Each structure stands twice: as C-alpha cells, then as structure tokens.
C-alpha cells in the first residue's frame, strides 16, 4: 500500500484540506480553534524533519527550495515517497 503513489497523494490531499480549514478559521479571527493550533503544531513538527529529509534525499540531489517547502507543508508524507522514487525531487 505505501508503495502506491495514490496512497500518498490521498494523505497529502487530506492534510491540504486540514490546512485550508485552519486557514479559514484563522482568517475569520477564530485563532483559538483547534485546527489552527493543530496546523501550527504540524508546521513546527515538519520543520524539525528538515535535517532528516535532507539526509534521506541527499543522494537524489534534491532541489533545495522544493525540499524546504514540501517538507514544511507535508513532512514525511512527501519525503518518504520521494525517497522511494514516487515523487520528483528535482
């Protein structure tokens, strides 16, 4: 299942939807909503994944900006399948 690109894309779509819901609440002044806190926590956790993602993908010569942005947004939902060759790193 985890070698299926569709599996990872579905997870990324779900996380994107979560971010959009959190952004909606934040834009409407509801910064105390749990989705806003959850999104902030996820972004912070994904920032901690940056060194690990770089180490895992270094042999594939990733584009630095792509690695930074996609790891911050999606974390291991992006770099694990990229390491397996399911997503582009360049």
Z-matrix of the N, CA and C atoms (Angstrom, degrees):
N
C 1 1.448
C 2 1.532 1 110.85
N 3 1.317 2 118.58 1 -42.76
C 4 1.457 3 120.05 2 -177.21
C 5 1.519 4 112.67 3 -76.53
N 6 1.322 5 117.74 4 -4.97
C 7 1.462 6 119.81 5 174.31
C 8 1.527 7 110.78 6 -94.05
N 9 1.313 8 116.39 7 5.79
C 10 1.455 9 123.08 8 179.73
C 11 1.532 10 109.05 9 -97.23
N 12 1.327 11 116.59 10 120.99
C 13 1.466 12 120.88 11 -178.74
C 14 1.531 13 111.85 12 -60.06
N 15 1.319 14 116.53 13 -34.95
C 16 1.461 15 120.79 14 179.35
C 17 1.520 16 113.00 15 -61.30
N 18 1.325 17 116.74 16 -35.85
C 19 1.466 18 121.27 17 176.79
C 20 1.521 19 110.21 18 -58.78
N 21 1.327 20 116.48 19 -48.94
C 22 1.469 21 121.07 20 -177.68
C 23 1.524 22 110.86 21 -68.35
N 24 1.327 23 117.43 22 -38.40
C 25 1.465 24 120.12 23 178.83
C 26 1.531 25 111.29 24 -64.86
N 27 1.328 26 117.25 25 -36.11
C 28 1.467 27 120.41 26 177.15
C 29 1.529 28 110.60 27 -65.47
N 30 1.324 29 117.29 28 -40.26
C 31 1.462 30 120.75 29 178.07
C 32 1.531 31 110.54 30 -64.53
N 33 1.323 32 115.92 31 -42.35
C 34 1.467 33 121.00 32 179.27
C 35 1.530 34 110.54 33 -65.14
N 36 1.335 35 116.77 34 -39.89
C 37 1.468 36 120.18 35 178.11
C 38 1.528 37 110.60 36 -62.83
N 39 1.318 38 116.99 37 -41.57
C 40 1.462 39 120.63 38 177.80
C 41 1.517 40 112.26 39 -63.31
N 42 1.324 41 116.43 40 -42.26
C 43 1.465 42 119.99 41 179.10
C 44 1.529 43 110.81 42 -67.51
N 45 1.327 44 116.96 43 -37.79
C 46 1.463 45 120.74 44 176.78
C 47 1.529 46 110.33 45 -62.26
N 48 1.316 47 116.84 46 -42.57
C 49 1.465 48 120.82 47 177.01
C 50 1.531 49 110.62 48 -61.35
N 51 1.318 50 116.91 49 -41.82
C 52 1.468 51 121.10 50 177.36
C 53 1.526 52 110.64 51 -60.15
N 54 1.341 53 116.80 52 -45.34
C 55 1.468 54 120.43 53 177.94
C 56 1.529 55 111.07 54 -61.36
N 57 1.329 56 117.45 55 -39.79
C 58 1.464 57 120.55 56 179.68
C 59 1.528 58 111.55 57 -65.24
N 60 1.314 59 117.15 58 -40.65
C 61 1.470 60 120.81 59 176.98
C 62 1.526 61 109.77 60 -63.33
N 63 1.322 62 116.85 61 -44.31
C 64 1.469 63 120.64 62 178.74
C 65 1.527 64 110.58 63 -62.91
N 66 1.326 65 117.10 64 -40.69
C 67 1.464 66 120.59 65 178.96
C 68 1.528 67 110.72 66 -64.96
N 69 1.324 68 116.94 67 -37.95
C 70 1.464 69 120.89 68 177.31
C 71 1.532 70 110.62 69 -60.48
N 72 1.331 71 116.21 70 -48.55
C 73 1.463 72 119.35 71 179.76
C 74 1.522 73 111.22 72 -63.96
N 75 1.310 74 117.11 73 -42.03
C 76 1.470 75 120.43 74 -179.95
C 77 1.527 76 110.84 75 -64.41
N 78 1.338 77 117.28 76 -40.57
C 79 1.463 78 121.08 77 -179.38
C 80 1.526 79 111.80 78 -67.26
N 81 1.320 80 116.82 79 -26.61
C 82 1.464 81 121.00 80 179.18
C 83 1.520 82 112.86 81 -94.56
N 84 1.322 83 116.09 82 16.35
C 85 1.452 84 120.39 83 174.03
C 86 1.519 85 115.53 84 81.44
N 87 1.306 86 117.71 85 6.04
C 88 1.465 87 120.80 86 -179.67
C 89 1.530 88 109.65 87 -95.76
N 90 1.321 89 114.73 88 61.83
C 91 1.464 90 119.77 89 -175.70
C 92 1.523 91 112.59 90 -72.88
N 93 1.316 92 117.94 91 -9.73
C 94 1.465 93 121.10 92 178.06
C 95 1.532 94 112.13 93 -89.11
N 96 1.325 95 117.32 94 -1.57
C 97 1.465 96 120.35 95 -178.71
C 98 1.524 97 110.09 96 -67.07
N 99 1.329 98 116.52 97 145.86
C 100 1.466 99 120.92 98 -175.39
C 101 1.526 100 112.54 99 -62.59
N 102 1.338 101 118.06 100 -29.47
C 103 1.466 102 118.70 101 179.79
C 104 1.527 103 111.41 102 -68.46
N 105 1.320 104 116.94 103 -33.19
C 106 1.468 105 120.42 104 178.38
C 107 1.526 106 109.34 105 -66.78
N 108 1.329 107 116.18 106 -44.84
C 109 1.466 108 119.93 107 176.99
C 110 1.531 109 110.97 108 -63.69
N 111 1.316 110 116.14 109 -41.72
C 112 1.462 111 120.24 110 179.80
C 113 1.514 112 112.22 111 -63.01
N 114 1.328 113 116.72 112 -42.42
C 115 1.463 114 120.31 113 178.88
C 116 1.525 115 110.88 114 -64.88
N 117 1.323 116 116.72 115 -41.07
C 118 1.469 117 119.93 116 178.31
C 119 1.527 118 110.89 117 -64.33
N 120 1.315 119 116.56 118 -40.42
C 121 1.462 120 121.02 119 178.44
C 122 1.529 121 111.10 120 -64.85
N 123 1.325 122 116.82 121 -42.17
C 124 1.467 123 120.29 122 177.95
C 125 1.525 124 111.73 123 -63.40
N 126 1.319 125 116.96 124 -42.83
C 127 1.464 126 119.62 125 178.94
C 128 1.523 127 111.15 126 -62.83
N 129 1.328 128 116.52 127 -39.26
C 130 1.468 129 119.79 128 177.79
C 131 1.525 130 111.00 129 -66.64
N 132 1.328 131 116.93 130 -41.96
C 133 1.468 132 120.31 131 178.84
C 134 1.520 133 110.95 132 -64.58
N 135 1.322 134 116.46 133 -39.89
C 136 1.465 135 119.88 134 179.01
C 137 1.523 136 111.32 135 -66.68
N 138 1.316 137 117.35 136 -32.04
C 139 1.469 138 119.85 137 176.07
C 140 1.524 139 110.32 138 -62.35
N 141 1.323 140 116.63 139 -34.79
C 142 1.463 141 120.13 140 177.91
C 143 1.530 142 112.32 141 -70.22
N 144 1.326 143 116.90 142 -19.91
C 145 1.465 144 121.42 143 179.08
C 146 1.528 145 113.01 144 -80.94
N 147 1.314 146 117.97 145 -13.27
C 148 1.469 147 120.46 146 -175.14
C 149 1.530 148 113.75 147 -53.70
N 150 1.331 149 120.13 148 -48.90
C 151 1.470 150 118.48 149 179.90
C 152 1.529 151 112.81 150 -61.73
N 153 1.323 152 116.82 151 -39.72
C 154 1.462 153 120.12 152 179.47
C 155 1.528 154 110.99 153 -66.41
N 156 1.328 155 116.66 154 -42.50
C 157 1.464 156 120.01 155 178.37
C 158 1.524 157 110.40 156 -61.56
N 159 1.331 158 116.62 157 -41.25
C 160 1.468 159 119.95 158 179.02
C 161 1.528 160 110.63 159 -62.33
N 162 1.324 161 116.71 160 -44.31
C 163 1.468 162 120.05 161 -179.91
C 164 1.525 163 111.49 162 -63.63
N 165 1.316 164 117.04 163 -41.23
C 166 1.469 165 120.91 164 -178.10
C 167 1.524 166 112.71 165 -71.04
N 168 1.334 167 117.08 166 -32.12
C 169 1.467 168 120.42 167 -175.03
C 170 1.520 169 113.51 168 -102.48
N 171 1.316 170 117.43 169 -2.73
C 172 1.463 171 121.50 170 -175.00
C 173 1.529 172 112.38 171 -54.87
N 174 1.312 173 118.19 172 -39.75
C 175 1.464 174 121.74 173 -178.78
C 176 1.528 175 112.11 174 -65.48
N 177 1.325 176 117.39 175 -22.49
C 178 1.466 177 121.62 176 179.48
C 179 1.524 178 112.22 177 -88.40
N 180 1.344 179 116.79 178 0.43
C 181 1.467 180 123.00 179 179.54
C 182 1.535 181 111.37 180 53.87
N 183 1.333 182 117.22 181 62.63
C 184 1.464 183 120.03 182 -176.12
C 185 1.522 184 112.79 183 -70.58
N 186 1.312 185 114.83 184 153.16
C 187 1.457 186 121.30 185 173.39
C 188 1.535 187 106.93 186 -71.88
N 189 1.332 188 118.89 187 122.24
C 190 1.473 189 120.34 188 -173.12
C 191 1.530 190 114.59 189 -57.37
N 192 1.322 191 117.66 190 -42.72
C 193 1.465 192 119.45 191 -178.75
C 194 1.527 193 110.96 192 -66.45
N 195 1.323 194 116.73 193 -40.81
C 196 1.465 195 120.79 194 177.91
C 197 1.527 196 110.30 195 -61.73
N 198 1.327 197 116.01 196 -44.96
C 199 1.464 198 120.81 197 178.66
C 200 1.525 199 110.61 198 -60.41
N 201 1.313 200 117.07 199 -45.05
C 202 1.463 201 121.81 200 -178.14
C 203 1.527 202 111.40 201 -63.38
N 204 1.314 203 116.69 202 -53.70
C 205 1.468 204 120.82 203 -174.48
C 206 1.528 205 111.57 204 -66.85
N 207 1.329 206 116.73 205 -49.06
C 208 1.461 207 118.92 206 -176.09
C 209 1.525 208 112.63 207 -70.39
N 210 1.322 209 117.58 208 -32.31
C 211 1.464 210 119.13 209 175.96
C 212 1.522 211 110.42 210 -70.95
N 213 1.325 212 118.21 211 -39.87
C 214 1.468 213 120.05 212 177.72
C 215 1.528 214 111.56 213 -62.85
N 216 1.319 215 116.86 214 -40.14
C 217 1.460 216 120.00 215 -177.99
C 218 1.523 217 113.02 216 -78.80
N 219 1.324 218 117.03 217 -43.96
C 220 1.464 219 120.24 218 -169.38
C 221 1.525 220 115.12 219 -118.62
N 222 1.312 221 118.42 220 -11.55
C 223 1.455 222 120.84 221 176.87
C 224 1.514 223 112.73 222 57.70
N 225 1.317 224 115.39 223 -135.50
C 226 1.462 225 119.22 224 -176.36
C 227 1.517 226 113.27 225 -67.04
N 228 1.327 227 117.64 226 -15.90
C 229 1.463 228 119.45 227 174.56
C 230 1.522 229 111.30 228 -64.81
N 231 1.325 230 116.80 229 -19.33
C 232 1.458 231 120.41 230 175.89
C 233 1.518 232 112.15 231 -102.77
N 234 1.320 233 118.20 232 -49.86
C 235 1.459 234 117.81 233 -169.64
C 236 1.521 235 114.08 234 -77.39
N 237 1.327 236 119.37 235 -25.10
C 238 1.473 237 119.36 236 176.15
C 239 1.530 238 110.70 237 -66.69
N 240 1.343 239 119.39 238 -50.71
C 241 1.466 240 117.43 239 176.95
C 242 1.533 241 112.83 240 -67.00
N 243 1.326 242 117.71 241 -29.13
C 244 1.471 243 119.55 242 176.08
C 245 1.520 244 110.03 243 -65.21
N 246 1.306 245 116.56 244 -38.79
C 247 1.463 246 121.15 245 177.65
C 248 1.529 247 110.51 246 -64.06
N 249 1.312 248 117.02 247 -32.39
C 250 1.465 249 122.09 248 179.49
C 251 1.523 250 112.51 249 -84.19
N 252 1.334 251 116.98 250 -2.05
C 253 1.455 252 120.91 251 178.49
C 254 1.515 253 114.96 252 87.98
N 255 1.318 254 118.06 253 10.16
C 256 1.463 255 120.76 254 -179.35
C 257 1.525 256 112.86 255 -82.16
N 258 1.332 257 117.54 256 -27.92
C 259 1.461 258 122.38 257 178.58
C 260 1.520 259 109.35 258 -120.93
N 261 1.333 260 115.17 259 150.80
C 262 1.464 261 120.40 260 177.59
C 263 1.524 262 110.42 261 -72.64
N 264 1.318 263 115.60 262 145.09
C 265 1.463 264 120.30 263 174.54
C 266 1.522 265 110.99 264 -112.26
N 267 1.316 266 118.23 265 -8.44
C 268 1.472 267 122.89 266 178.80
C 269 1.494 268 110.99 267 -115.95
